[in-house]
């Protein structure tokens, strides 16, 4: 019996949801949970609620069944949340979380302060996918489910290069590979492969980046005007902050893009000793020690100066 069984007793309808602007771990963990229920609990009808995933994740079985809108009259016995650090981050299924009591959340964010009925938060884990894997019966994980879980682990570890990659992470990834997944294709299709326009925008963001604090911080931003010019959305900006962090001599990378008038979505990444989650939390966000984010208001120069000012205290 898996650890998950005890929370599914009597459940006939389950909703599964992740955070706004779903990344690889969010998509992998929600779909991994959905596929595990689909393949092992025929008596449970499950729905996944996410903003529309990028086409790069189309190889994940069942992803075409993701619901991007919540019906007014729908009801469920349980809400399963994955990779969500706070209620404010819940995407499409936000209203469900406000109405329901039977909520179980699987997470790995240092800044998680949620008060759900069941919260399983492991900040030392590489990803939400790693956390939910521990609640599953390994023998009952199908190839389809393994593909989804491997996707999340690979994405949140930067293809196993970030410091959140532990020996346990590698052991779990190996067990998922043993299910027969094409791990190389998963990584190439969902992580490295980018459209021509995405590469253009990344090139522009890198070209217009600036170094601050004696080269210890690198900053770049994309305006709404630029996004409109290229005909892109937030999903097309994935990977820019990670590439900025790769700059030699840099400890922290800051990337922001304009979401509304004087409103910016901020992504923070660090290499070694700076805890960016502390700074993100100061501005209403959160995340991990080396990867965090928040939403800030003001001109882009105001936002950058405020962030650099707070980050400088840790140097």
N, C-alpha and C positions, 0 to 999 in steps of 0.2 A: 504493500500500500504506500502510495506517495504521500508526502506531507500536504499536498494540495487537497487530497480527498476529504479531509475533515471539514474543509470550508465549503465544499460543494454538496454536502448532504442536503437533499430535498430541493436542490436548485433545478429549475426547469428552463429558465431563461437568464442568460448572463450577458452583460454589456462589458466590453473591454475598451479601454481608452488610454490615450497618451497625451502628451503636452502639445501646446501650440507649436507651429512650425516644426513638425516632426523630423528628427534626424535619423541616422541609421539605427541607433540603439532603440529609439522610441518605436520605429517601425518594426524592427526585428523582434522586440519584446512583446509588442501587442499581437503581431501576427504569429509569433511563436506560441503564445498562450492560446490564441484562437485555434491554431492547427493541432495543438495538443488536446484541446477539448473536442475538436471535430473528430479526431482519430481515435479517441479513447472514451468519450462520454456521449454515446449516441442519443441519450435521453436529454441532453442539454442543447438548447438552441442558443447559439452565441452570435453576437454582432460586434463588429469593431468600428469604433468612431474615431476618425482622424481627419485632418485636413488632407486634401488630395496628395498622395505620395508622388514623388518624382517618377517619371517613366523608367529611370535606371533601376528601380526596385521591382519591375514588372515580372521578374523571374520568380518571385516569392508566390507560392501557391495560395490561391484564394484572395490575393490582394485586390482583385477586381470586385470583390464583395464589400470592400470598405465603404462605410456610410459616412458621407461628409455633412449630413444634416440630421438633426434630431427631430423626430415626429412628436407632435404635441401629446398624442394619446398613448405613447409607448410606455411599457412598464417592464421592470426586470426584478429578479429575485436577488441579484448580487451585481455590484459594479466592481470590476477588476481594473485597477489603475497601475500603469507601469511607467517608470522613469519620470515621475512627477514629484518635484520638490515642494510644491505648495499648491493649495486649491486654486490660486489665481492663475496658475500655469495650465490648468486643464483646458483643453481645446473645445471641440465640438460637444462633448458630453458634460460640459460645465453645469447645466441645469440639473442633470441627474445627480451629480455629487451634492447639490444643495438640498435635494429632496430625500435621498436615500440614507439609510442607516447601515445596511450591510455593504460596507465598502472595504475592500482589501487592496493595499498598495504595496508594490514591490519597487524599491528604489535604492539608490547608492549615492545620493547627494549629501555632502557634509551639512548643508544648510536646511535640511528637511525639518520643518517644525509643524508638520501636519498632525491632526488628531483624529484619524480615521479609526473605525472599530478595530481593524487589524492593520498594523503598519510593520512591514519588514524592510528596514533600511540598513544596508551594509555599506558604509562609506569606503571600506577597504576593498570592496569588489570593483572590478574593472568596468562593470556595466550592469544595467538592469537585467540584461539577458543572462549574465552569470548568476544573478540572484535567483531568478525564477527557475533556472536549470536545477538548482538545489531542491526545489519543491516538486520536481517531476520524477517519475519512475524512469530511470535511464533506459531500461529495456523497452519502454513504450514510446520513446521518442522516435518518430519516423524520419525518413530522409527529408520530407517537406518541412517538418518542424525544425530539424537540425539546420537546414539552410537559413531559416529566419534567425535562429539564435546565433549562428556563426556570423551572420551579417552584423548584428548588433555589437557583438564582442569585437569584431574586426574594426568597426567604425570607431567605437569609443576608445580603443587602444591605439588609434592611428596606425592600424595594421601591425599591432603588437610592438610598437616602438616606444610608446609613452611609459612613464614610470608606474602607471597603474596596472601594468602587465605583470602579474605575479606567476610563480610556478603553478599555482592552482588554475589560473586563467589558461595557461598553456595546456594543462592536463584536460580541462574541459573542452578546449578547442580541438584537441586531438581526438577526444571521444566523439565529438560531433563530426569530425572528418571521417571517422570510422563508419559512419552511417552511409557513406558513399557520395557525399556532396562534392561538387566541383569547386573547391575552395579558390582556385586561381581565377576562375570565371566570375565568381561572386565578387572578389576583390577588384578585378579589372572593370567589370560592368558597373558596379555601384560606387566605387571609391575613386579610381583613377580616371576613368573615362569622362570627358567633358565635351560639351558642344563647342563649336567654333566661337559662338558669341560669348559663352562662359569664359573661354580662354582670353578673348578680347578684353572683357571686363576685368578679369584678374590681372592681365598685363597692365591695364590702365591704373588699377589700384596699387600695384607694385611700383609703377613708374612715378606715381604721385605721392608715394609714402614719404614720411619724414622721420628722421631720428631725433630723439629728445633725451634729456638727462645723460649727456655725454655718450650717446650711442647705446644706452642700456634699454631704451624703450623705442619701439617703432610703431608709428601710427599711420592709418589710412582711413579714408571714408568715401562713401559713394552717395551722391545726392539723388533725390527723386528725379530730378531733371535728367541725370545720366541714365538712371534705370529706364525712364520713359524713352530716351533716345535709342537704347539698345533693345527695348521691348522685353525687359526681363523683370522677374520678381525676386523676392527674398531667397527662394530655393536655389536660384542661379548664382548666389553669392557664396555657396558652400565651398570651403577649402581655402578661401582667401586668407583668413586669420592664421590658419595652420602654415601656409606658405610664408607669411610675414614672420612667424616665429622661427622659421628656419634660417633667418638672416644671422650671419656670423657676428658674434659679440653682443647680440641682443638677448636680454633676459625676459622682457615682457612685450607681447604684441597686442595692440589695440586696433580693433576694426569696428567701424560704425557705419550704419546706413540709415538714411532718412525714411521714416515711415509716415510722417505727417509734418505739418508746419512746426518747425523747431522741436521735433520729437525724433529721437534716434534710438535704434536698437544697437546695443553695444555687446561685442564679444571680446573677452579677455583671455589670453593664454600666457603661461609662463613656462620657463624651462627647468629651473632648479629650485630656488629657495623662496621666491615670492609667492605668497598666498593670495591669489586674485579673488577668491571667494569672499574674503573679508571686505575688499573694496566693493565688489558687486553688491554685497548685502547692505552696505552703507547707502546705496542708491536704490534699494528696494528689490534687488535681484538676488542671485545666489548661484550655487554650482559646486564645483570641486576646487581643491587647492590650486590646480594648474589649468583649470578650464572653467570659466564662469561667464555670466552675462547679466545684463539688466537693461532697462529702458530709461532714458534720461531726456530732460527737456532743456531747451536753450539753443543757442547757435552751436554749430559744430565746434567752434573754437572754445566756447564756454565748456562744453562737454569734455573736450580733450584736456583742457587746462585743469578742470576739477579732478579728472581721473589721474592725470600725471601727478598732481599735487598730493593726492592720497597715496598713490603707489610709491612716491619718493620717500615716504616715511619708513618703508620697509627695506630701503637700501642702506 
